[in-house]
């Protein structure tokens, strides 16, 4: 009877081992050189999971790189340094918590591939977007009319300047508290150029208090060039563009004081604004001035919408240069971006529909 039990035990464990075998480690194909893939044969005994140990430069100091379940025989070690040598050991954990290590494997060096297949959908998207953008630019340059949605705030600029001219009062331009590194401030300079040119043609005074010394110098240059373009260099007044304060509420108080003293007929708020936006809007509204605001700050848009006559929101501020200048290159770029956004939205809707219908492969195409 004892021999039968021993024989049964031997037969039950034939072909089994406590140590992971047939381990291979290789550079992950079609990637950017930041990962290594490790594979091994699954053990058939009481293994509860595997721990992958990694050594950098040598097999002496091994640290845990990751853990996988007992039914998984593959691990991809990511976020590695390209060109470095790595060593690996696969450790099997049994139900008693006793580990069994494989032999150290290495060195394995991750390298970048010429083609990263995971980025193919992104590459195709860039090609399609570039093609649409180039087509729209050439279409605009051909002289054909491109439809651009009317933005009431931009359409009202000429009305506001004309009102100030008829009333014989000044125009106040506030570029906000942002530095010249802000995209909204850069867009504000484009708006200032157009407003200053029209003001120069009508000989309407333009006042621009600034909260940044660098922005002040740029505004002076922009306004001076606008007067030159309008053929009225003699009407340029450098002293009307001045520095006030870098402190947020000191700047707000100074601008409010200018509004109350000068009582401009038109006020433009274009750029980056913070909590002072509501103060500007309320004080300007109390004087009866027509107010046009534009910012990409989502937290301040509600205050401008409430207190101003017109509000240019978010990307409308960025598109103002193309809208006002009618330059074919800018118009074509703007239209190409709109078509690109439409293609992305259509792809998202199609992906949702395919996922609902059970076609998971369509979604996986866009997964990086």
Phi, psi and omega in degrees: 000320179297321180295324180295318180296316179297318180296319179297320179296319180294316180294325181292338183249008177293133179084359180256153180212151178271351184251129177302139184232171180053045181277134174229142176229131184212159178294128182297125182287155173058042176230189183264016178082030182238016182211154176230139180255133178242133178230152179204168176276138178291142175273147186261000182266207188276056179275133180259347180169175181234143175242129180260121178260141182234137173240136181259117177085333179202169180264011185280315184249097182261136176233158183290126177261330180180171179227146176224163180285169185292340183266002182252134182238029182209141178216134178251113181273110188256176177059041177268167179268125182297131176092351179274157179266136181230145177240147185225147172225133176260124183249124178266135179251125178264180184294335178278357181081014180268125181273153173225121186265142171279174175290148179294140182237132179154181001280149175238130184244120176286135179227152179281145179263157177295328181231120175264102186295334179295339182262005181299315177302321178295317179298318179296319179298320179296318180297315180296315180297318180297319180297316178297318181296315180296319180299315181295323178295314179293326177296319179292322180290341179287352178096358180284150184282133178251128180282125174236128181302134180291135177249111186306322181297324178284323178296334184275356182298312180297323178297318181293318179294318178297322178296316179298322180293315180296324182276352181069028180242171188273173174246135177251126179243120181244118183265008175085191185255010181277157175275176181289348176284346180283135179297322180296324179291320177298316177297326179296326179295324177295319177295319180299322180300314180292316182295318180294324179296314179295320179297323179294321180296325181265000181057047179256127181298137178240123179249133182222093174283140186237150177254003180222131184294323179293316178299323180300313181296322179292320178297321177299318180294318181296313182293321178297316178296325178296320177294322178295317179296327180280354181075023181231059181293337182287342182270358180287131179236104182296328183291345177282351177243110191218159178272139181249290182194148175276343178287132188304304186277339170294320176295317179297318179296320180294317180296319178298322177296320178296319180298316182290326182279312185279332184047063180295150180279336180222135180233131178245125174249104184228116178143211181262126181231156178236223186293346182284353185298317180294323179297314178302309185298320181291316180293316179297321179293330181291339180269354180083010180287150172281127187242131177234122183244152177207125180202160175255008178277107184295334181284339182257346181302318180301325180290320178291320179299323182286321190258342185256160179286321180223145178227127176263118192253130169056242185293342176299327177293321179290327183277357186298323182299314179293320183295317185278322185277335184059024177293127184303320180297316180290319179296317179296320178296318180296316180292322178297321177295322178297317178294323177298317178296321180296321178295318178297316179298318179296321178294321179295313180298318179296321178297318179296316180296317179295323179294319179297323180281354176096008179267085185288339184297330182293319179292322182295337178297326183265004180272124180259000000 
